[in-house]
């Protein structure tokens, strides 16, 4: 032993023997804090804090942490009480009576009242497709007391509980009345909800990080979790999101243990992650991801249905899907406006998107009268799959002979720019590639992109009264067979109108470290119930 | 390494790169933008010497076409910033009051980090190759202008310039006959460094998505596309990286050699 080793051993051994360095033998404060903090690599910046105003996935995920819902659907899309104690139906299905659970309160410790719920339903009903459908049946709201209210309908609407408890696209989150009274076309700025986690606004750095703390006043349900229904238990004290746009950096952070969970790992890297014994890779959302080429129906050239049809003829789903991932087991072409697990999935009317012939598309484009109008594609470059598909779309349009420009941007910029209805030379757009989950497109009610009410429709603003009428007929249909008939007719009409062009489906994966517990199958990115050893 | 070796190796590599870039359409029949998603991420092979990228595009074709963008941007910026910077520097040195104003403006521009200024300019004028040239030229002009101003201030105190003034030679003629030749040597050297800097800036801007459009192959774009996939296909980073490295090395070696040749005081002792 040399002198240095001797001194080193002596300095360490003496205090240990005396018990004066307890941190060496026990869990440190930092370790305990780390075990109570769930660190998530989140795909896409949190550009908006209003889940009613936008359907952007990061905002939706934020909404599920901060807010709660009156009802919530299970994995079979059957509604269950969530904030509600339960509900009763009166007056031959024309009145729903909802009672709130005792002790529910917002993050400012104010109690959740019937007035908050009514104002929240009204704001959501002004923006969401299913909400708008429900509002067509609405007569009045009636406050019975602070914990009970009635929803009175003009005629029965059996889908009301499913609407209030929907899991996908835009959810009916309950906000304090003052927030819910904000114009639905404007964003709320407050972040007060009654969900399991409080948003730490002072720690939010747009584009870098966001954080939440466990809300001690939250009372989870006792039932086991099933999709978004059941107990939403805050299993960690703190949740942190890091916005890491570079997939290699994200993967390295997960592998090094600096992060716990990656909500959207790049599919090409799945094999590398699977080879790491500390990482679990799973398809947490069993319904998959569905990609769409959204077209702007309000501006030339895609305000002309013939142009949209010409473009649809040129699209080959396999080119788009293969551009995203090499593993064929993750690729699922889908020639339907409904997801593969929808009861309405089928290829009725889908002939136009199965053509996949460039020459035929060129002829159709010429016949449609294309005169060189500029096509601007909004390309989200931070997401490798969306970036690849945007480039494939540009390639297809260029080869068709269109005057096309692919504008590179991040998701947050795209989410802002897609709201513009201006011409392309004034900051508008013509097309962008977007992605929804299978749960988002499972039926005509939740399917935001099948809304065709012009200004009230989703970005792209398709306008087809026949589609709107068919959706209403579906909502009024008596039995399953009749519902399927109208849902199919709606799809056939949609393939004529082409609100968007389906690009097919990919299996959606998440990756997380093995020490996480309670990761449950869910069609949305819900982070309650997830703990950490 | 001797100055002559620097010039020969640097110049030779740069010339080779220029020839490859110019002949790119004739060396290969492929379209650098032609997608083939079914052939994505292929390893280097006889059919695709550098392999293919994530959209099935031939990487060799894209790297060679990328050389055109990088070299064109570098050369254009070097030329434009030299011309404008020389003009600004000479005008500034010729008038004391104007000098105070112009140099404060140049100081202001130089106080902003080059890449940040370039990003800001690109955000305003939009992404295209020409706009990249404009943005990077604006970033580089102050550096040239400051150099030229300093040299002209020194030159105008020289006896031969004072003699010309005393002889009644017109100011344009003094500039043309006596000052301009004096600044040419350092200007050429500076231009080579501007060239290299411009190529790095272009690659950086394209890498972060603020430069050339995604469909236009440039080395920055190619590297940006590959950053998510380098673990599974390292060649996607390796080949464009090597081309960028070799070209920058060549330009810098040429610049060093020219500096030593044109300014003997700077030459290493032999």
Interface residues (C-beta under 8 A of the other chain):
Chain A: X246 X247 X248 X251 X266 X268 X269 X271 X272 X318 X319 X320 X321 X322 X323 X326 X379 X381 X384 X387 X388 X390 X391 X392 X394 X395 X398 X405 X406 X407 X408 X409 X410
Chain B: X33 X34 X35 X37 X38 X40 X41 X54 X55 X56 X127 X209 X213 X214 X215 X224 X225 X227 X228 X229 X230 X231 X232
